[in-house]
Amino acid sequence: MKLYFYIVIILLMTAQISFAEPDWDITVYPTSTVAYGNVTIDGKPAEAGDIVYAFVYQECRGKQPVKEWEGKAIITMNIQGLDDHEPVFFKVWDADADSVYEVSFTTFTKPNKDLGYPPDLLPINALTKGITLFFPPETLEMHPYEVRQLDIAYYCNTSDQIKDVRIFGNENLEVVPENLIINIAAPTVWVGEEEIEIELLDEKDKVIEIANILIIVKYN
């Protein structure tokens, strides 16, 4: 009997460990954006116990368990942040599968305002097959002689699928990708603007995301 009791306790402990929700720490700011969302996984409603997380780049800004309501899984969550128009990525933890899925929908922060107010709920659709989203800065200012690095992984919701990076459009700037780091060097005497295109590729050399950055080289 004691042996049976110990086995049950061990199984329960194992289940708790195996199905523990992610331990992302939420960064708290004095202001936040209120978001209302309809949560699905591959188009089907999420279930009670599933949790939605909001990220601005690699910083966790919000967490909210879903609630079942009239056949839907909905959330009302605070997305922390001071600045307006920061890109927001979402992730959904599926409690039954103990897996984190990326969400195809993105939005931008609006501190002290709301997003997706009913009935216009945000379509937070998680995909089990995964998806890569890329939001680098729209502009990057540099000085002549300066060398900058751009970390691709920082500006993505996930970098798991990225296997290569290609650069187009640079004529005066020296732009060299090295793994997921892009090294940008401004020439010694040139000042001006140049827009580069960044392509992210998967293991089959298929383009999965494209973004443009306007690089401005100038003296103070």
C-alpha positions as CSV (number, residue, x, y, z in Angstrom):
1,M,0.0,0.0,0.0
2,K,2.8,2.4,0.9
3,L,4.5,1.6,-2.4
4,Y,1.4,2.4,-4.3
5,F,1.0,5.7,-2.4
6,Y,4.6,6.7,-3.2
7,I,4.1,5.9,-6.9
8,V,1.0,8.1,-7.1
9,I,2.9,11.0,-5.4
10,I,5.8,10.6,-7.9
11,L,3.4,10.6,-10.8
12,L,1.6,13.7,-9.6
13,M,4.9,15.5,-9.1
14,T,6.1,14.5,-12.6
15,A,2.9,15.8,-14.1
16,Q,3.2,19.1,-12.4
17,I,6.8,19.5,-13.5
18,S,6.1,18.4,-17.1
19,F,3.1,20.7,-17.5
20,A,4.5,23.8,-15.8
21,E,3.7,27.1,-17.6
22,P,6.6,29.2,-18.9
23,D,8.4,31.2,-16.2
24,W,8.8,34.5,-18.2
25,D,9.1,37.5,-15.9
26,I,6.8,40.4,-16.8
27,T,8.5,43.8,-17.0
28,V,6.2,46.3,-15.3
29,Y,5.9,49.9,-16.5
30,P,3.8,52.8,-15.1
31,T,1.5,52.7,-18.1
32,S,0.0,49.9,-20.2
33,T,-2.2,49.1,-23.2
34,V,-5.4,47.1,-22.6
35,A,-5.9,44.4,-25.2
36,Y,-9.0,42.3,-25.8
37,G,-8.6,39.1,-27.8
38,N,-10.1,36.0,-29.3
39,V,-7.6,33.2,-28.8
40,T,-7.4,30.2,-31.1
41,I,-4.9,27.5,-31.9
42,D,-4.8,26.5,-35.5
43,G,-8.2,28.2,-35.9
44,K,-9.8,26.3,-33.0
45,P,-10.7,28.0,-29.7
46,A,-8.1,27.7,-27.0
47,E,-9.2,26.1,-23.8
48,A,-9.3,27.0,-20.1
49,G,-5.8,26.7,-18.7
50,D,-4.1,28.0,-21.8
51,I,-2.2,31.3,-21.3
52,V,-1.4,34.2,-23.7
53,Y,1.8,36.1,-23.3
54,A,2.7,39.5,-24.9
55,F,6.2,40.4,-25.9
56,V,7.9,43.6,-27.1
57,Y,11.0,42.2,-28.8
58,Q,12.5,39.9,-26.1
59,E,10.8,41.5,-23.1
60,C,7.7,39.9,-21.7
61,R,5.1,42.6,-21.2
62,G,1.9,40.7,-20.3
63,K,0.3,37.4,-19.3
64,Q,-3.3,36.4,-19.2
65,P,-5.1,33.0,-18.9
66,V,-7.9,32.6,-21.4
67,K,-11.5,32.4,-20.4
68,E,-14.2,30.4,-22.2
69,W,-17.2,32.5,-23.2
70,E,-20.0,31.5,-25.6
71,G,-17.9,29.0,-27.5
72,K,-14.9,31.3,-27.7
73,A,-11.6,31.7,-25.7
74,I,-11.2,35.4,-24.8
75,I,-8.7,37.5,-22.9
76,T,-8.5,40.9,-21.4
77,M,-4.8,41.7,-20.7
78,N,-2.6,44.6,-19.9
79,I,0.4,45.0,-22.1
80,Q,3.0,47.0,-20.2
81,G,4.9,49.8,-21.8
82,L,5.5,53.6,-21.8
83,D,6.2,54.2,-25.5
84,D,3.6,54.4,-28.3
85,H,3.8,52.2,-31.4
86,E,6.1,49.4,-30.1
87,P,5.6,46.1,-32.0
88,V,3.8,43.5,-29.9
89,F,4.3,39.7,-30.5
90,F,2.0,37.1,-28.8
91,K,2.7,33.6,-27.7
92,V,0.2,31.0,-26.5
93,W,1.0,28.3,-24.0
94,D,-1.2,25.2,-24.7
95,A,-1.6,23.6,-21.3
96,D,-2.7,20.2,-22.6
97,A,0.2,19.9,-25.0
98,D,2.6,21.7,-22.7
99,S,3.8,23.7,-25.7
100,V,4.4,27.3,-26.6
101,Y,3.1,28.4,-30.1
102,E,3.8,31.5,-32.0
103,V,0.9,33.8,-33.1
104,S,0.6,35.1,-36.6
105,F,-1.1,38.4,-35.5
106,T,0.9,41.4,-34.3
107,T,-0.1,44.8,-33.1
108,F,1.4,48.0,-31.6
109,T,1.2,49.5,-28.1
110,K,-1.1,52.4,-27.3
111,P,-0.4,53.3,-23.7
112,N,-3.5,54.3,-21.7
113,K,-5.7,53.2,-24.6
114,D,-7.3,49.9,-25.6
115,L,-7.0,47.5,-28.6
116,G,-9.6,45.1,-29.9
117,Y,-12.5,46.5,-27.8
118,P,-15.5,44.2,-28.2
119,P,-16.9,43.2,-30.7
120,D,-13.6,43.9,-32.6
121,L,-11.5,41.4,-30.7
122,L,-7.8,40.9,-31.7
123,P,-7.4,37.7,-33.7
124,I,-4.8,35.9,-31.5
125,N,-4.4,32.8,-33.6
126,A,-1.5,30.5,-32.5
127,L,0.1,28.2,-35.1
128,T,1.5,24.8,-34.1
129,K,3.7,24.8,-37.2
130,G,5.4,28.0,-36.1
131,I,5.9,31.3,-37.7
132,T,8.7,34.0,-37.8
133,L,7.9,37.7,-37.5
134,F,10.6,40.4,-37.9
135,F,10.3,44.0,-36.8
136,P,13.7,45.8,-37.1
137,P,13.9,49.5,-36.5
138,E,12.6,51.5,-39.5
139,T,15.7,53.8,-39.4
140,L,19.2,53.6,-38.1
141,E,21.4,56.6,-37.7
142,M,25.2,56.4,-37.8
143,H,28.3,58.6,-38.1
144,P,31.1,58.2,-40.7
145,Y,33.7,55.7,-39.5
146,E,31.1,54.1,-37.2
147,V,30.4,50.3,-37.0
148,R,27.1,49.0,-35.7
149,Q,25.7,45.6,-35.1
150,L,22.1,44.5,-35.6
151,D,21.0,41.4,-33.7
152,I,18.3,39.7,-35.9
153,A,17.1,37.5,-33.0
154,Y,16.3,40.5,-30.8
155,Y,13.8,41.8,-33.4
156,C,12.1,38.5,-34.0
157,N,9.4,36.7,-32.1
158,T,11.5,33.5,-32.6
159,S,14.7,32.7,-34.4
160,D,14.4,28.9,-34.5
161,Q,13.5,28.7,-38.2
162,I,16.1,31.2,-39.4
163,K,19.0,29.5,-41.1
164,D,20.5,32.3,-43.3
165,V,20.3,36.0,-43.9
166,R,20.7,37.9,-47.2
167,I,21.3,41.6,-47.7
168,F,20.4,43.8,-50.7
169,G,20.6,47.4,-51.6
170,N,23.8,48.5,-50.0
171,E,26.1,50.4,-52.3
172,N,28.1,52.8,-50.0
173,L,27.7,50.9,-46.7
174,E,29.5,47.7,-45.9
175,V,26.8,45.3,-44.6
176,V,27.9,41.8,-43.7
177,P,25.7,39.2,-42.0
178,E,27.4,36.7,-39.7
179,N,25.0,34.1,-38.5
180,L,22.1,36.3,-37.0
181,I,24.3,39.4,-36.5
182,I,24.5,42.0,-39.2
183,N,27.6,44.1,-39.1
184,I,27.1,47.6,-40.6
185,A,30.1,49.8,-41.4
186,A,29.8,53.4,-42.6
187,P,32.6,54.6,-45.0
188,T,35.0,57.2,-43.9
189,V,34.0,60.2,-46.0
190,W,30.4,59.4,-47.2
191,V,27.3,60.9,-45.7
192,G,23.8,60.2,-47.0
193,E,20.9,57.7,-46.8
194,E,20.8,54.1,-48.0
195,E,17.9,51.6,-47.7
196,I,18.9,48.0,-47.3
197,E,16.6,45.0,-47.6
198,I,17.0,42.1,-45.2
199,E,15.8,38.6,-46.1
200,L,15.5,35.8,-43.6
201,L,15.6,32.3,-45.0
202,D,14.8,28.9,-43.6
203,E,16.7,25.6,-44.0
204,K,15.3,25.2,-47.5
205,D,16.5,28.6,-48.5
206,K,12.9,29.8,-48.6
207,V,12.4,33.5,-47.7
208,I,10.2,33.6,-44.5
209,E,10.5,37.3,-43.8
210,I,11.6,40.5,-45.4
211,A,12.2,44.0,-43.9
212,N,13.8,47.3,-45.0
213,I,15.9,49.6,-42.9
214,L,16.8,53.1,-43.9
215,I,20.3,53.8,-42.7
216,I,21.3,57.5,-42.3
217,V,24.9,58.4,-42.1
218,K,25.6,62.0,-41.0
219,Y,27.8,64.2,-38.8
220,N,26.4,65.6,-35.6
